[in-house]
Amino acid sequence: MSENAIHVHAAASATGTPSLSLAAGPGALRTTLLMARITFLEAARRKILWIATLAGIVFLAFFWTALHFVLKNAAGQANTISLREAVVMMTMMVLYAGSMMTSLMAVLTSCDTLSGEIASGTIHAIATKPVERWCLVLGKWVGFVGMLTLYVSLIEGGTIGLSWLQSGYLPHHALAVLSLVWLQTVVLLGVTMAASTCFSSLTSGAVSLGLYGLAFVGGWIEQFGALRHVQALVDLGILSSLIMPCDALWRRAAFIFQPPLIGSVGASPFGSSLVPSSAMVVYAALYALLAILLAQILFSRRDL
Amino acid sequence: MAALTIDASQLRKTYGTRAAVRDLTLQVARGEAFGFLGPNGAGKSTSIKMLLGLVKPTGGRALLLGEPVGTREVRARIGFLPEHFRFYDWLSASELILFHGRLCGLAEETLRRKIPELLDRVGLGAQSNKPIRSFSKGMMQRVGLAQAIVNDPEILFLDEPTSGLDPAGRKLVRDVISEQRNRGATVFLNSHLLGEVEQSCDRVAFIRDGRIVSRYEMGGWQSTDTEVQIRVARINSTVVERLKGFTQDVRLEGELLCLRVTQTDHLPEVVRCLVENGVEVFSVIPQRVSLEELFLQMMGPDTGL
């Protein structure tokens, strides 16, 4: 019966009667792209994009200046191996700070996107349009992923690039390092968006950053356990990585980036005394996908 | 095509143990303007949200245009102006309508033609490129109205469409409602401004404590008798007695003569009788029960919600 009703309606419209919306909305792909575009536009119009870019450029300028002085100071020294180690170590510290910056950016830019629109009622005029709710979430996610891709490229890509330009050292797996840091931000983005379908903006941010903190501490515990050969600590660390895999991604990125000698410095954010496996990377990728899937399901089911 | 555009039967929504809507049963015919009235907290917003598919009912059944509420097919054929009319305020008015038009799946060339027309219609033609963030409440409401009708909806839901508007804006909303009806659309109007409802709607329903308590044709609540107040001077009890030839229900309160007649046709005779008996008549005002008075009667004392 309902099919008949649509058919009659479409036929009536084709002959010039009122309704213009013959098809039931723009379709999944168009909706997703539309929302991705509007998410990007929002970040640009609300100046988030530009301020974040400016912060990134300042960040890189500081690194460039510091690296310049390190190299200038070391110009007379003969030991090129220790100089290279110093440059790699410094670059890694900056990459680590950059990964924290991009992670924070992932959480802060996305924690208000769903919860804020639900709380203000902005979502009412949108969700009553002939679009699937899961496409609204997916579109926003695509928009944020696009922004984070640019941001990670700017901050982390810029760090590796500046280091290469100044010192001539380019890690073999630069792209893999960037991808791992990028995946870290995408994991956090998914968790934040899933949380923001249920909680307020502040709570969603707190959930994500809380899990980020847990992963950070868990990473230390795991490395400490590996150094002291305490299996219980290693297991605890792995458990924290399963709950939130972002720190494991960073540790793998750090391992890939550095030459083998430096990796043995012990427990630190740059240590590779226990390197997360590639299975953990696959787990993190699935985790990120499941998080955004969960966000779509929760948003589709909830009352607005 | 279904004759009923809205057909809700025992629609119910509970949040935990609290019932927001207990029984929403109403039918709205095609082309009708329907007023949905009730005090704050009566369940109006939840009812509208259930009809729009924003909130899932706990029980009951509702059809819009002959199909279950909330489907994409139904949503393609409705328009909605939300109560708080919050939109992406970093867009300009024309960008906002473009965005909502695209969400409706309208073709780009249709939108290019339609957006200036719509913005002109709601009086924002000159502000089409200004960011919505710089708009007053009334302007936001106007742009909200434009997005609600961008797809030429078959049912237009308006939730408090005139609350932020000045008299010119209210007239605009009335005119838009009338145009939409002339086009064949059904209008579902929720408003606290009962004068607006009285001017725009054919029928009203009252909701109280999550239940539809009564429905009226517009003006249908008027009793068949008409009470009339006549301001007079130099009247005496003999004249009042004479008036009892027209009606038994006559009383004199100072300079006001109140009487109830079964037909307003009797009024000229009443006035003639008064004048012929030397009474000076200053005004004759038939008393009608306004929608507001009916609302206050229906809802009882203010509970401060």
Contacts between the chains, C-beta under 8 A, distances in Angstrom:
chain1	res1	chain2	res2	distance
A	1	B	66	7.4
A	2	B	66	7.0
A	2	B	67	4.8
A	2	B	68	7.6
A	2	B	73	7.6
A	5	B	1	7.4
A	5	B	2	6.9
A	5	B	65	6.9
A	5	B	66	4.7
A	5	B	67	5.9
A	6	B	67	7.9
A	6	B	73	5.5
A	8	B	1	5.8
A	9	B	1	7.2
A	9	B	65	7.7
A	9	B	77	7.1
A	12	B	1	7.2
A	17	B	184	7.7
A	18	B	152	4.8
A	18	B	154	7.0
A	18	B	183	5.5
A	18	B	184	5.8
A	18	B	185	7.1
A	19	B	76	7.9
A	19	B	77	5.9
A	19	B	151	7.2
A	19	B	152	5.6
A	19	B	153	7.7
A	19	B	154	6.1
A	20	B	104	8.0
A	20	B	106	5.8
A	20	B	110	6.1
A	20	B	151	5.9
A	20	B	152	5.3
A	21	B	76	4.2
A	21	B	77	6.6
A	21	B	104	5.3
A	21	B	105	5.7
A	21	B	106	6.5
A	21	B	151	4.6
A	21	B	152	7.8
A	23	B	76	7.3
A	23	B	105	5.4
A	24	B	71	7.8
A	24	B	72	4.3
A	24	B	73	4.5
A	24	B	75	7.6
A	24	B	76	4.7
A	24	B	105	7.4
A	25	B	72	5.3
A	25	B	75	7.1
A	25	B	76	5.5
A	25	B	103	7.4
A	25	B	104	6.8
A	25	B	105	4.4
A	26	B	102	6.2
A	26	B	103	6.6
A	26	B	104	7.4
A	26	B	105	3.9
A	27	B	105	7.1
A	30	B	102	7.4
A	30	B	105	7.5
A	31	B	103	7.1
A	34	B	99	7.4
A	34	B	102	5.5
A	34	B	103	6.8
A	38	B	88	7.1
A	38	B	99	6.3
A	41	B	90	7.8
A	41	B	91	7.8
A	42	B	88	6.8
A	42	B	90	6.2
A	45	B	90	3.9
A	45	B	91	7.7
A	46	B	90	5.7
A	120	B	84	7.1
A	120	B	86	4.6
A	121	B	82	5.6
A	121	B	83	7.2
A	121	B	84	4.1
A	121	B	86	4.9
A	122	B	86	4.5
A	122	B	87	6.3
A	122	B	88	6.9
A	124	B	49	8.0
A	124	B	52	7.9
A	124	B	54	6.3
A	124	B	80	7.0
A	124	B	82	4.0
A	124	B	84	7.8
A	125	B	80	6.4
A	125	B	81	7.7
A	125	B	82	5.5
A	125	B	85	7.9
A	125	B	87	6.5
A	125	B	100	6.7
A	125	B	144	7.2
A	125	B	147	6.2
A	125	B	148	7.7
A	126	B	100	7.8
A	126	B	103	6.4
A	127	B	54	6.1
A	128	B	52	5.0
A	128	B	53	7.0
A	128	B	54	6.5
A	128	B	75	5.9
A	128	B	78	7.0
A	128	B	80	4.6
A	129	B	75	6.2
A	129	B	100	6.7
A	129	B	103	3.8
A	129	B	104	5.6
A	130	B	72	4.6
A	130	B	73	7.4
A	130	B	75	4.3
A	130	B	76	3.8
A	130	B	103	7.6
A	130	B	104	6.3
A	130	B	105	6.1
A	131	B	72	7.3
A	131	B	75	7.9
A	131	B	103	5.6
A	132	B	72	6.9
A	301	B	56	8.0
A	303	B	49	7.3
A	303	B	54	6.8
A	303	B	55	4.2
A	303	B	56	6.2
A	304	B	49	7.2
A	304	B	54	4.4
A	304	B	55	6.9
